[in-house]
Amino acid sequence: MSLTPERIAANWPPEGRADLRAIDRETAMQILYCLDRYLSNRSGDIKKLRLPRTDYRLRCDDYRVFFAISGPNAIDITGVRNRREAYR
C-alpha cells in the first residue's frame, strides 16, 4: 500500500503551450517545477476560482497556472499568465 497520492497527468492544449512558450526560459522552468511538485504530491497554493470562471489556479511566484480538472487524475492546463494580467 502506497501512502503517496497517484501522480496527476497534465494535458497541454495549444493555449497553455503558447502561454508558456511566451515566458523567458528560466521563469518557465520555475513554473514547470512548481507544476511538477503539484502533479506528483498535490502540494502548492491551489484555489478554485469563482464564477464566471470555473477552473482552478496554481500560484507560482508572480505567475498563475490555470487548469481544469478533466478526470480523476488528469488536468488540462488552460493558461499561464503573469499575476498582473491574469484576471483581466
N, C-alpha and C positions, 0 to 999 in steps of 0.2 A: 504494500500500500504506500502510495506516494503522498507526502504532505504538501508538495509544491503544486500550485494550480497548473492545469494544462495550458500550454502556450496558445496565445491568440494569433490567428492568421490575419495579416493586413493585406487588403486589396488596394491597389493604387489606380483609381480611374484617371483619365487624362487631365482633369482639372487639378487634382492633387499633385500629380507628377510635374505639371507645368509650374505650379507654385513653388515646389521645392527646387526645381532647376533654376528659378529666377533669383535664388538666395545664394550669397557667396559660399564657397565650398566649406570653409571652417565652421560657419554657423549651421549649414545644412548637416554637417557631420554631428554637431552637438544635438541638433533636433532629432536625428536618427538614433543617437544613443539614448536620448530621453524616451523616444517612442519604443525602442527595443526593451528598455527597462520595464515599461508598462506592459508590453506584449508578453514578456517572459514571467513576470511575477506580480503584475497588476498594481505596481506602486507608482504613484505620481499624483499630481493635482488635477483630478478629473471633475468636471461639473456638467450636469445635464442642463442644457440651455432652455430658457423659457420661450413660450410662443412669441413670435411666429416661427422661430427656429425650432426644429425637432431633433437636432443632433446633440452631440457631446463635444466638449473641448478638453484638450490636454494642454496645460501650461508648461512651456519650455523656455525659461528665461523671458526674453522680450517677444517670443513668438507663441502663437496659438495653433495647435493642430486640431482641426475639426474633423470629426468622424461620425459615422452612423453605424449602428450595430446591424450586421447583415446575417447573423446566425449565432448559435450558442458560443462558438469560439472563433468568430470572424468579424472584422470591422472593415468598412470602406473609408479610406482617407479622402475626405471631400475638399479639403483646403488646408493650406499652411500660410498664415499671414502674420505680419508684424502686429503687435498689440495696438499700435496707433490707428491702424486701418482695419482691424479685424472685425469690428462690429458695425461698420458703416454700411 
